């Protein structure tokens, strides 16, 4: 694929309807106007949301296990809590994107 240009947005309020890919903590927005297959994008988002829901469930179970929290080093527990928070944020972002695409 050829890249025509890149625009850095400080805030998403004026962003065009876009497909979203999460790259670390960065969101890559790809404008959708005439570019995407709506059903394929919804399926991709659903698959990624399912994956994140599984990770959230796994980490929640681990962190709700008193034995793990009591025995694991504090840094490990803190890292797992951060991962859980990051996954929850990513899931919220993807759910919002899923809703936007459904409305197209």
C-alpha positions in Angstrom: 0.0 0.0 0.0 1.2 3.5 -0.7 1.1 6.1 2.0 -0.1 9.5 0.7 0.5 11.5 3.9 0.6 11.4 7.7 -1.2 13.8 10.0 -0.6 14.0 13.7 -3.7 14.9 15.7 -3.4 16.3 19.1 -7.0 15.4 19.9 -9.5 13.2 18.1 -12.5 15.5 18.3 -12.1 16.6 14.6 -10.8 13.3 13.3 -12.6 11.8 10.3 -14.4 8.5 10.7 -11.5 6.1 10.8 -10.4 2.5 11.3 -8.2 2.3 14.4 -5.2 0.2 15.0 -3.5 0.2 18.4 0.3 0.2 18.2 1.6 0.2 21.8 0.1 3.3 23.3 -0.4 5.0 20.0 -3.6 5.0 18.0 -3.3 4.9 14.2 -6.4 6.3 12.5 -7.0 5.3 8.9 -9.7 7.4 7.3 -12.5 5.1 6.1 -14.2 7.2 3.4 -14.5 4.7 0.6 -11.5 2.7 1.8 -12.7 -0.1 4.0 -15.0 -3.0 3.8 -17.3 -2.2 6.7 -18.1 -5.9 7.5 -14.5 -6.9 7.4 -13.5 -4.1 9.7 -16.3 -4.9 12.1 -15.1 -8.6 12.1 -11.5 -7.5 12.7 -12.6 -5.3 15.7 -14.8 -8.0 17.1 -11.9 -10.5 17.0 -9.5 -8.0 18.7 -12.2 -7.2 21.3 -12.7 -10.9 22.0 -8.9 -11.3 22.5 -8.8 -8.4 24.9 -11.8 -9.6 26.8 -10.0 -12.9 27.3 -6.8 -11.2 28.6 -8.9 -9.0 30.9 -10.7 -12.1 32.3 -7.4 -13.9 32.8 -5.7 -10.9 34.5 -8.7 -10.2 36.7 -8.8 -13.8 37.8 -5.1 -13.7 38.6 -5.4 -10.4 40.5 -8.5 -11.5 42.4 -6.5 -14.6 43.6 -5.4 -13.6 47.2 -2.7 -16.2 47.0 -1.1 -14.7 43.9 -1.3 -11.1 45.3 0.1 -12.2 48.7 3.0 -14.3 47.3 4.0 -12.5 44.1 6.6 -9.7 44.3 5.0 -6.2 44.5 6.5 -5.2 41.1 4.9 -8.2 39.4 1.5 -7.4 40.9 1.8 -3.8 39.9 2.8 -4.8 36.4 -0.2 -7.1 36.1 -2.5 -4.3 37.3 -1.0 -1.9 34.7 -1.5 -4.5 32.0 -5.1 -4.9 33.1 -5.7 -1.2 33.0 -4.1 -0.9 29.5 -6.2 -3.8 28.2 -9.4 -2.2 29.6 -8.5 1.1 28.0 -7.8 -0.6 24.6 -11.1 -2.5 24.8 -13.0 0.7 25.5 -11.3 2.4 22.5 -12.2 -0.6 20.2 -15.8 -0.7 21.4 -16.2 3.0 20.6 -14.7 2.4 17.1 -17.0 -0.6 16.6 -20.0 1.6 17.4 -18.9 4.3 15.0 -18.4 1.8 12.1 -21.8 0.2 12.7 -23.4 3.6 12.3 -21.8 4.2 8.8 
